[in-house]
Amino acid sequence: MTIQTAYSDQEWGLLVGLPQAVAVAASSVERDGTHGTLVESEAGSRAIAAGRESASELVRTVSAEVVNRIGDPADGETPVLPTLPDPAAGVADVLARATAAVELLGRTVDQGEAETYRHWLVSIADEVAGAAVSGGFLGLGGERISEAERHFIDELRAALKD
């Protein structure tokens, strides 16, 4: 019996879809241009793939499934994250899904597994937000994590109770 069998298709879809949705939201809250988006895509893919090394069975399994779907950055497969046409609505959706995932995990796994999954999602957002310099001119004078990115990460932490 695998951890996946403990969930309905809809529940499993929520858990598997959330890591990439977090990466997309973290990238979309601050427009960083084409190069910045590519850098953030790479960081998001690496952060998601890093979950395959987690001590948590849930995180390892979810990470492996996401990497199987989007490609393995270790093999040079880095999908470009889509941008959200309406970042505010997209972020609100991700935060609502994060809240739903916390409730689901509270019913299905022990506290350690849930905590590790939540922390992994925040680490994905941190990696994406910190990957490209925001603002400034020609990469000078910007900041590693913008105010909008910090705000999203704080909201994500609150939604995840992390």
C-alpha positions in Angstrom: 0.0 0.0 0.0 1.4 3.4 -1.0 0.7 6.7 0.6 -1.2 7.7 -2.6 -3.9 5.1 -2.0 -5.0 6.9 1.2 -6.4 9.7 -1.0 -9.2 10.1 -3.5 -8.1 11.3 -7.0 -9.2 14.8 -6.2 -7.3 14.9 -2.9 -4.2 13.5 -4.5 -4.5 16.0 -7.3 -4.6 18.8 -4.7 -1.4 17.6 -3.0 0.4 17.0 -6.3 -0.7 20.2 -7.9 0.1 22.5 -5.0 3.9 22.6 -5.3 3.9 23.8 -8.9 1.0 26.2 -8.1 3.1 27.7 -5.3 6.1 28.1 -7.6 3.9 29.9 -10.2 2.3 32.2 -7.6 5.7 33.1 -6.1 7.0 33.9 -9.6 3.9 35.9 -10.6 3.5 38.3 -7.7 6.5 40.3 -9.0 7.1 40.7 -12.7 10.8 40.0 -13.3 11.0 39.9 -17.1 11.7 37.0 -19.3 15.2 36.3 -17.9 13.9 36.5 -14.3 11.0 34.2 -15.0 13.4 31.6 -16.5 15.6 31.8 -13.5 12.6 31.5 -11.2 11.4 28.5 -13.3 14.7 26.7 -12.8 14.7 27.5 -9.1 11.1 26.2 -8.7 11.9 23.0 -10.6 15.0 22.4 -8.5 13.1 23.0 -5.2 10.3 20.7 -6.2 12.8 18.0 -7.3 14.7 18.4 -4.1 11.6 16.9 -2.3 12.6 13.5 -3.7 15.4 13.5 -1.0 13.0 14.2 1.8 12.7 12.0 4.9 8.9 12.3 4.4 7.3 9.6 2.3 4.6 12.0 1.3 7.0 14.7 0.1 9.1 12.1 -1.7 6.1 10.6 -3.5 4.5 14.0 -4.4 7.9 15.3 -5.6 8.6 12.3 -7.7 5.1 12.5 -9.4 5.5 16.3 -10.1 9.0 15.7 -11.6 7.6 12.9 -13.7 5.0 15.3 -15.0 7.1 18.4 -15.6 10.5 17.0 -16.2 13.7 16.5 -14.1 15.9 19.6 -13.8 18.9 17.2 -13.4 18.2 16.0 -16.9 18.1 19.6 -18.2 14.3 19.6 -18.3 13.1 22.9 -16.9 9.6 23.9 -17.8 8.9 27.7 -17.9 6.4 28.6 -15.3 3.3 30.2 -16.7 2.4 33.6 -15.5 -0.9 34.2 -13.9 -3.1 36.5 -16.0 -4.6 37.9 -12.7 -1.9 37.5 -10.1 -4.2 38.5 -7.2 -6.8 35.9 -8.1 -4.1 33.3 -8.7 -2.5 33.9 -5.4 -5.9 33.8 -3.6 -6.6 30.4 -5.3 -3.2 29.0 -4.2 -3.8 30.2 -0.6 -7.2 28.6 -0.6 -5.7 25.3 -1.9 -3.0 25.5 0.7 -5.6 25.8 3.4 -7.5 22.9 2.0 -4.3 20.8 1.9 -3.6 21.6 5.6 -7.1 20.4 6.5 -6.7 17.2 4.4 -3.3 16.4 5.9 -4.6 16.9 9.4 -7.0 14.1 8.7 -4.7 11.7 6.8 -1.1 11.8 8.0 0.8 12.3 11.2 1.9 15.7 12.3 5.5 15.2 11.2 4.5 14.3 7.6 2.1 17.3 7.4 4.7 19.6 8.8 7.4 18.5 6.3 5.0 18.9 3.4 4.0 22.4 4.6 7.7 23.4 5.1 8.6 22.0 1.6 5.9 24.3 0.0 7.3 27.3 1.8 10.8 26.4 0.8 9.7 26.2 -2.9 8.2 29.8 -2.6 11.4 31.0 -0.9 13.6 29.5 -3.6 11.5 31.0 -6.5 11.2 34.4 -4.8 14.9 34.6 -4.1 16.1 33.4 -7.5 15.8 36.6 -9.5 16.5 40.2 -8.5 13.4 42.3 -8.6 13.4 46.0 -9.5 16.5 48.1 -10.2 17.9 48.7 -13.6 19.8 46.1 -15.6 20.0 43.9 -12.5 21.5 46.7 -10.4 19.9 48.1 -7.3 17.1 45.6 -7.1 16.3 43.4 -4.2 16.5 39.6 -3.9 13.1 39.2 -2.5 10.6 42.0 -3.1 8.0 43.3 -0.7 5.3 41.6 -2.8 7.2 38.3 -2.7 7.7 38.6 1.1 4.0 39.3 1.5 3.1 36.2 -0.6 5.4 34.0 1.4 4.0 35.3 4.7 0.4 34.7 3.5 1.5 31.2 2.4 3.0 30.5 5.8 -0.2 31.6 7.4 -2.4 29.5 5.1 -0.2 26.5 5.8 0.1 27.2 9.5 3.8 26.8 9.1 
